Amino acid sequence: MIYVLGAHLILVLLDILLIKKHKKLFFILATVLMSSLAYFIVVREEADLSRYINMMEYTRIMGFEWGVDNYGGSNPLAFLFFYGMSLFNNDALVPAVAAAVTYGCSFAVLYKSAKRFNSSVADINIALIFFMLNMNYCYILDVIRMYMAFAIMAYFLYMDIVEKKHRWLCFTVYILLCYFHYAMMVFVLLRVILVFTRKFKGISSAIVTVMVPMIILIAYKFVESFSGGSSLLGLANDKLLGYQDYETFGIWQFAASMIRSALFIFLCLIGVWICSEWKKSELRKCDIEENCNKSIVPIKRNNDFIIYSLYVTFTIFILISNYQFVLRTPYFVQIFMSFVLLLILMKLKQYNEQYYTALSVIIVIESLGHFAYLLLYVYRNMSFVF
C-alpha cells in the first residue's frame, strides 16, 4: 500500500513540475513510473498473473507446439503474447508491460482529449484525478489481459470515432482483441451497433439508446445457447457463465462499481445534452451549409463517442448478475470518462462557473472516496520486493 501511495504522490510532484508546459513528457513519465513499480510486484498465488507465469514456465520447458496445444486454442493471441514474454526469461516483465500498455493508452486518450478541447491545466488535473484515483492498479497487474485489452480498444475507439482515422486498422484491432480476451466481443458488438444507431435523431435516438442494452441481453442469451467446444462463442459462454460463479465479490466491490457506473451515466447524459445544445448554437451561427458541416461534424463525433460510453455503461446494469463483468467493466468506461469529463468541464466553464465548481467538487470527492477504498481493501494486499 505504501509504495502505491508513494507512486501517486510522486505523480503529484511531476504534475506540479511538468503539466503546465510539458504535458506529453508528464504522461510519458507517469507511464514509466507506474510500469516500473509493477516490475517489482510480488505475485499472489490466486492472481491470474500467477497462472500466466506458470503457463510461460511450462511452455519454456515443453516448447512452443506443446504450448499451442494446451493453451493456444481459446485465446491464441494471448498465448502468443505470453510466449513472446517467456522468451525474455524474466517474468517480472509481464506486469510491467501490462501497466505500460494500460496506462500508456489511457493517458494517450486523456492527452488527445485535452488537446481537442484546449483544456486548461485545472481541467486536465480534475480528469487526471478522476482517472488515477478510480483506476485499480492491483487489477491491472493481477488480471493483465483484460485491462490491456480495455486500454487498447479505448485508444483505437478514440481514433476510430473521434478522429475518423485508420478505420480499417481500428476494426481489425477490435477483431484481434476478441482473440486476446473473448469478453471483448461484447464491446465490439456495441461498436458495430453504433454504426447503425448513430443515424437516428431526436426521440428515435433516445428510443434506440434504451433498446441497445436489450439487444446486448438478447445477444448474451444467444451466446448462452453455446456450450463448450472450440468455437469462440462457446468459449465466451463458458467464461461468462464462469464469471457468475465467483463468490469473492464483496458488497463493497459491488457498491463501488454501481456508484461509479451511475456517475458515468450521469456524466454521459450531461455530455449528450451539451453536444445537442452546442450543435443548435452552431447551427444558428451558420450562414451557409458548408460552414455548418465544418463546425457540426466534430460535435457529432464527440456525441458518438459519448453514446458508445453510454452503451457500455448500460450493459453493466443489464448483465448485473455477471459479477466479474460488473466488477471489471467500469474500468473500461473509466478511460472514456477522461474525454467526457473534459468536454463537460470546457462547456460548463463557459456556461456557469458555479456548475463547473460543483461538478469538480463531486468528481474530486468521489475519486478520493474510491481511492480510500482501494487503499484500505485492495492495495494493502499488494507487496513489492526491490
C-alpha positions as CSV (number, residue, x, y, z in Angstrom):
1,M,0.0,0.0,0.0
2,I,2.8,2.4,0.9
3,Y,4.5,2.0,-2.4
4,V,1.4,2.6,-4.5
5,L,0.5,5.6,-2.4
6,G,4.1,6.8,-2.8
7,A,3.8,6.4,-6.6
8,H,0.7,8.6,-6.6
9,L,2.5,11.3,-4.5
10,I,5.4,11.3,-7.0
11,L,2.8,11.8,-9.8
12,V,1.6,14.9,-7.9
13,L,5.1,16.3,-7.8
14,L,5.6,15.6,-11.5
15,D,2.3,17.2,-12.2
16,I,3.3,20.4,-10.4
17,L,6.6,20.5,-12.3
18,L,5.5,19.5,-15.8
19,I,1.8,19.5,-16.5
20,K,1.6,23.2,-17.4
21,K,4.3,23.3,-20.2
22,H,5.3,19.7,-20.8
23,K,2.1,17.7,-20.8
24,K,3.3,14.9,-23.1
25,L,6.5,14.5,-21.0
26,F,4.4,14.2,-17.9
27,F,2.2,11.4,-19.3
28,I,5.3,9.6,-20.6
29,L,7.0,9.8,-17.2
30,A,3.7,8.8,-15.4
31,T,3.5,5.7,-17.6
32,V,7.2,4.8,-16.9
33,L,6.6,5.3,-13.1
34,M,3.6,3.0,-12.9
35,S,5.1,0.3,-15.1
36,S,8.5,0.5,-13.2
37,L,6.7,-0.1,-9.9
38,A,4.8,-3.0,-11.5
39,Y,8.1,-4.7,-12.3
40,F,8.7,-5.3,-8.6
41,I,5.3,-6.7,-7.6
42,V,5.2,-10.0,-5.6
43,V,2.8,-12.3,-7.4
44,R,-0.1,-13.6,-5.4
45,E,-1.0,-17.3,-5.9
46,E,-4.6,-16.5,-6.5
47,A,-4.0,-13.9,-9.2
48,D,-4.4,-14.6,-12.9
49,L,-0.7,-13.4,-13.3
50,S,0.4,-16.5,-11.3
51,R,-1.4,-18.7,-13.7
52,Y,0.2,-16.9,-16.7
53,I,3.6,-17.3,-15.2
54,N,3.1,-21.0,-14.8
55,M,2.0,-21.2,-18.4
56,M,5.1,-19.4,-19.5
57,E,7.3,-21.7,-17.4
58,Y,5.7,-24.9,-18.8
59,T,6.0,-23.5,-22.4
60,R,9.6,-22.7,-21.9
61,I,10.2,-26.3,-20.8
62,M,7.9,-28.2,-23.2
63,G,8.2,-26.0,-26.2
64,F,6.0,-23.8,-28.5
65,E,4.0,-26.6,-30.1
66,W,3.1,-28.0,-26.7
67,G,2.0,-24.6,-25.6
68,V,-0.2,-24.1,-28.6
69,D,-1.9,-27.5,-28.0
70,N,-2.5,-26.8,-24.3
71,Y,-3.1,-23.0,-24.2
72,G,-3.5,-21.6,-27.7
73,G,-7.0,-22.8,-28.5
74,S,-9.1,-20.4,-26.6
75,N,-7.1,-17.1,-26.8
76,P,-4.4,-17.6,-29.5
77,L,-3.2,-14.0,-29.4
78,A,-3.0,-14.0,-25.6
79,F,-0.9,-17.2,-25.9
80,L,1.4,-15.6,-28.4
81,F,1.8,-12.6,-26.1
82,F,2.8,-14.7,-23.2
83,Y,5.0,-16.9,-25.3
84,G,6.8,-13.9,-26.5
85,M,7.3,-12.6,-23.0
86,S,8.6,-16.0,-21.9
87,L,11.5,-15.7,-24.3
88,F,12.9,-13.0,-22.2
89,N,13.1,-15.4,-19.2
90,N,12.1,-12.6,-16.9
91,D,8.5,-13.0,-15.5
92,A,8.6,-9.5,-13.9
93,L,8.3,-8.0,-17.4
94,V,4.7,-9.2,-17.7
95,P,3.1,-6.9,-15.1
96,A,5.4,-4.1,-16.2
97,V,4.4,-4.4,-19.8
98,A,0.7,-4.7,-18.8
99,A,1.0,-1.5,-16.8
100,A,2.8,0.3,-19.6
101,V,0.2,-0.6,-22.2
102,T,-2.8,0.1,-19.9
103,Y,-1.6,3.5,-18.6
104,G,0.1,4.4,-21.9
105,C,-3.1,4.0,-24.0
106,S,-5.3,5.5,-21.3
107,F,-3.1,8.6,-20.9
108,A,-3.0,8.9,-24.7
109,V,-6.8,9.2,-24.7
110,L,-6.6,11.8,-22.0
111,Y,-3.9,13.8,-23.7
112,K,-5.6,13.8,-27.1
113,S,-8.9,14.8,-25.4
114,A,-7.2,17.7,-23.6
115,K,-5.7,18.9,-27.0
116,R,-9.1,18.6,-28.7
117,F,-10.9,20.7,-26.1
118,N,-8.0,23.0,-25.4
119,S,-8.4,22.1,-21.8
120,S,-6.9,24.2,-19.0
121,V,-4.4,22.8,-16.5
122,A,-7.2,22.7,-13.9
123,D,-9.5,20.7,-16.2
124,I,-6.7,18.2,-17.0
125,N,-5.9,17.8,-13.3
126,I,-9.5,17.1,-12.5
127,A,-9.7,14.5,-15.3
128,L,-6.4,13.0,-14.1
129,I,-7.6,12.8,-10.5
130,F,-10.8,11.1,-11.7
131,F,-8.8,8.5,-13.7
132,M,-5.9,7.8,-11.4
133,L,-7.8,7.5,-8.1
134,N,-10.5,5.4,-9.7
135,M,-8.3,3.0,-11.7
136,N,-7.4,-0.2,-9.9
137,Y,-3.7,-0.6,-10.1
138,C,-3.9,-4.1,-8.4
139,Y,-6.3,-5.4,-11.0
140,I,-4.1,-4.1,-13.9
141,L,-1.2,-6.2,-12.6
142,D,-3.2,-9.2,-11.4
143,V,-5.6,-9.7,-14.3
144,I,-3.3,-8.5,-17.1
145,R,-5.2,-9.4,-20.3
146,M,-8.5,-7.7,-19.8
147,Y,-7.1,-4.3,-18.7
148,M,-4.6,-4.3,-21.6
149,A,-7.5,-5.0,-24.0
150,F,-9.6,-2.3,-22.4
151,A,-6.9,0.3,-22.9
152,I,-6.0,-0.7,-26.4
153,M,-9.6,-0.8,-27.5
154,A,-10.3,2.6,-25.9
155,Y,-7.4,4.2,-27.8
156,F,-8.5,2.8,-31.1
157,L,-12.1,3.7,-30.4
158,Y,-10.9,7.3,-30.0
159,M,-9.0,7.1,-33.3
160,D,-12.0,5.5,-35.0
161,I,-15.0,7.5,-33.7
162,V,-13.5,10.9,-32.8
163,E,-10.6,11.3,-35.2
164,K,-12.0,9.2,-38.0
165,K,-8.6,7.8,-38.8
166,H,-7.4,4.4,-40.0
167,R,-10.8,2.8,-39.6
168,W,-9.9,-0.4,-41.2
169,L,-7.0,-0.8,-38.8
170,C,-9.3,0.0,-35.9
171,F,-11.8,-2.6,-36.8
172,T,-9.0,-5.1,-37.4
173,V,-7.7,-4.4,-33.9
174,Y,-11.3,-4.9,-32.5
175,I,-11.5,-8.3,-34.0
176,L,-8.0,-9.3,-32.9
177,L,-8.8,-8.2,-29.3
178,C,-11.6,-10.9,-29.3
179,Y,-8.8,-13.5,-29.7
180,F,-6.8,-11.8,-26.9
181,H,-9.7,-11.9,-24.5
182,Y,-13.1,-13.1,-25.6
183,A,-15.0,-10.8,-23.2
184,M,-14.2,-8.0,-25.7
185,M,-16.8,-9.5,-28.1
186,V,-19.5,-7.6,-26.1
187,F,-17.8,-4.2,-26.7
188,V,-17.0,-4.9,-30.4
189,L,-20.7,-5.7,-30.8
190,L,-21.6,-2.4,-29.3
191,R,-19.2,-0.6,-31.7
192,V,-21.0,-2.4,-34.7
193,I,-24.4,-1.3,-33.3
194,L,-23.2,2.3,-33.1
195,V,-22.5,2.2,-36.8
196,F,-26.3,1.8,-37.4
197,T,-27.7,3.8,-34.5
198,R,-25.7,7.0,-34.9
199,K,-28.0,7.9,-37.8
200,F,-31.1,8.3,-35.6
201,K,-32.1,11.7,-34.2
202,G,-34.4,13.2,-31.6
203,I,-36.9,10.8,-30.0
204,S,-35.9,7.9,-32.2
205,S,-32.3,8.3,-30.9
206,A,-33.4,8.1,-27.3
207,I,-35.5,5.0,-28.0
208,V,-32.6,3.4,-29.7
209,T,-30.3,4.2,-26.8
210,V,-32.7,2.4,-24.5
211,M,-33.1,-0.5,-26.8
212,V,-29.4,-1.2,-27.3
213,P,-28.9,-2.8,-23.8
214,M,-31.8,-5.1,-24.6
215,I,-30.1,-6.1,-27.8
216,I,-27.0,-6.9,-25.8
217,L,-29.1,-9.0,-23.4
218,I,-30.6,-10.9,-26.3
219,A,-27.1,-11.5,-27.7
220,Y,-26.0,-12.7,-24.3
221,K,-28.8,-15.2,-24.1
222,F,-27.9,-16.3,-27.6
223,V,-24.3,-16.9,-26.6
224,E,-25.7,-18.9,-23.6
225,S,-27.1,-21.4,-26.1
226,F,-23.5,-22.4,-27.0
227,S,-21.8,-24.8,-24.5
228,G,-18.2,-25.8,-24.7
229,G,-16.5,-26.7,-27.9
230,S,-13.7,-24.8,-29.6
231,S,-15.8,-22.0,-31.2
232,L,-15.2,-18.5,-30.0
233,L,-18.9,-18.2,-28.9
234,G,-18.7,-21.5,-27.0
235,L,-15.6,-20.4,-25.2
236,A,-17.0,-17.0,-24.5
237,N,-20.1,-18.6,-23.0
238,D,-18.1,-20.9,-20.7
239,K,-16.1,-17.9,-19.4
240,L,-19.2,-15.7,-19.0
241,L,-21.0,-18.4,-17.1
242,G,-17.9,-19.0,-15.0
243,Y,-17.8,-15.3,-14.0
244,Q,-21.3,-15.7,-12.5
245,D,-19.9,-18.4,-10.1
246,Y,-17.4,-16.1,-8.4
247,E,-18.1,-15.9,-4.7
248,T,-15.3,-13.4,-3.9
249,F,-17.3,-10.4,-5.0
250,G,-18.0,-8.4,-1.8
251,I,-20.6,-5.8,-1.1
252,W,-18.0,-3.0,-1.1
253,Q,-16.8,-4.0,-4.5
254,F,-20.4,-4.2,-5.8
255,A,-21.3,-0.8,-4.3
256,A,-18.2,0.9,-5.7
257,S,-18.9,-0.5,-9.2
258,M,-22.6,0.6,-9.0
259,I,-21.8,4.1,-7.7
260,R,-19.2,4.7,-10.4
261,S,-21.4,3.3,-13.1
262,A,-24.3,5.6,-12.1
263,L,-21.9,8.5,-12.1
264,F,-20.8,7.5,-15.6
265,I,-24.3,7.6,-16.8
266,F,-24.9,10.9,-15.2
267,L,-21.8,12.4,-16.9
268,C,-22.7,10.8,-20.3
269,L,-26.2,12.2,-20.2
270,I,-24.8,15.7,-19.4
271,G,-22.3,15.2,-22.3
272,V,-25.1,14.3,-24.7
273,W,-27.2,17.3,-23.7
274,I,-24.2,19.6,-24.1
275,C,-23.5,18.3,-27.6
276,S,-27.1,18.8,-28.5
277,E,-27.1,22.4,-27.3
278,W,-23.7,23.0,-28.8
279,K,-24.9,21.8,-32.2
280,K,-28.0,24.0,-32.0
281,S,-25.9,27.0,-31.2
282,E,-23.6,26.3,-34.1
283,L,-26.5,25.9,-36.5
284,R,-27.8,29.3,-35.5
285,K,-24.5,30.9,-36.3
286,C,-24.1,29.2,-39.7
287,D,-24.9,31.2,-42.9
288,I,-24.0,28.5,-45.5
289,E,-24.2,24.7,-45.4
290,E,-20.5,24.2,-45.9
291,N,-19.6,26.2,-42.9
292,C,-22.2,24.4,-40.9
293,N,-20.7,21.0,-41.7
294,K,-17.3,22.1,-40.7
295,S,-18.5,23.1,-37.2
296,I,-21.1,20.4,-36.7
297,V,-19.1,17.3,-37.7
298,P,-16.7,17.5,-34.7
299,I,-19.7,17.8,-32.4
300,K,-21.3,14.8,-33.9
301,R,-18.1,12.8,-33.4
302,N,-18.0,13.9,-29.7
303,N,-21.6,12.8,-29.3
304,D,-20.9,9.4,-30.9
305,F,-18.0,8.7,-28.5
306,I,-20.2,9.6,-25.5
307,I,-23.1,7.5,-26.8
308,Y,-20.7,4.5,-27.1
309,S,-19.6,5.1,-23.5
310,L,-23.3,5.2,-22.5
311,Y,-24.0,1.8,-24.3
312,V,-21.1,0.2,-22.4
313,T,-22.3,1.5,-19.0
314,F,-25.9,0.5,-19.6
315,T,-24.6,-3.0,-20.3
316,I,-23.2,-3.2,-16.8
317,F,-26.7,-2.9,-15.4
318,I,-28.2,-5.3,-18.0
319,L,-25.6,-8.0,-17.1
320,I,-25.7,-7.2,-13.4
321,S,-25.9,-10.8,-12.4
322,N,-22.5,-11.4,-14.0
323,Y,-20.4,-10.3,-11.1
324,Q,-17.0,-10.2,-12.7
325,F,-18.4,-8.2,-15.7
326,V,-19.9,-5.7,-13.2
327,L,-16.6,-5.6,-11.3
328,R,-14.3,-5.1,-14.3
329,T,-16.2,-3.2,-17.0
330,P,-16.4,0.2,-15.1
331,Y,-12.6,0.4,-15.5
332,F,-13.1,0.2,-19.3
333,V,-15.6,3.1,-19.1
334,Q,-13.3,5.0,-16.8
335,I,-10.8,5.5,-19.7
336,F,-13.6,7.1,-21.8
337,M,-14.6,9.4,-19.0
338,S,-11.4,11.5,-19.5
339,F,-12.9,12.6,-22.8
340,V,-16.4,13.1,-21.5
341,L,-15.3,15.0,-18.4
342,L,-13.0,17.3,-20.3
343,L,-15.8,18.2,-22.7
344,I,-18.2,18.9,-19.9
345,L,-15.8,21.0,-18.0
346,M,-14.9,23.1,-21.0
347,K,-18.6,23.9,-21.7
348,L,-19.6,24.3,-18.1
349,K,-16.9,26.9,-17.5
350,Q,-18.3,28.9,-20.4
351,Y,-21.9,28.4,-19.3
352,N,-21.9,28.6,-15.5
353,E,-18.9,28.8,-13.1
354,Q,-21.0,27.5,-10.2
355,Y,-22.0,24.3,-12.1
356,Y,-18.3,23.9,-13.1
357,T,-17.2,24.2,-9.5
358,A,-19.9,21.9,-8.2
359,L,-19.1,19.2,-10.7
360,S,-15.4,19.5,-10.0
361,V,-16.0,19.0,-6.2
362,I,-18.3,16.0,-6.9
363,I,-15.6,14.4,-9.0
364,V,-12.8,15.0,-6.5
365,I,-14.9,13.7,-3.6
366,E,-15.9,10.6,-5.4
367,S,-12.3,10.0,-6.5
368,L,-10.9,10.4,-3.0
369,G,-13.5,8.1,-1.6
370,H,-12.8,5.4,-4.1
371,F,-9.1,5.7,-3.7
372,A,-9.5,5.4,0.1
373,Y,-11.5,2.2,-0.5
374,L,-8.7,0.9,-2.8
375,L,-6.0,1.7,-0.2
376,L,-7.9,0.0,2.7
377,Y,-9.3,-3.0,0.9
378,V,-7.2,-3.7,-2.2
379,Y,-3.7,-2.1,-2.1
380,R,-3.0,-3.3,1.4
381,N,-2.7,-6.8,0.0
382,M,0.0,-5.8,-2.5
383,S,3.6,-6.5,-1.8
384,F,6.8,-5.3,-3.7
385,V,10.4,-6.5,-3.5
386,F,13.1,-4.2,-4.7
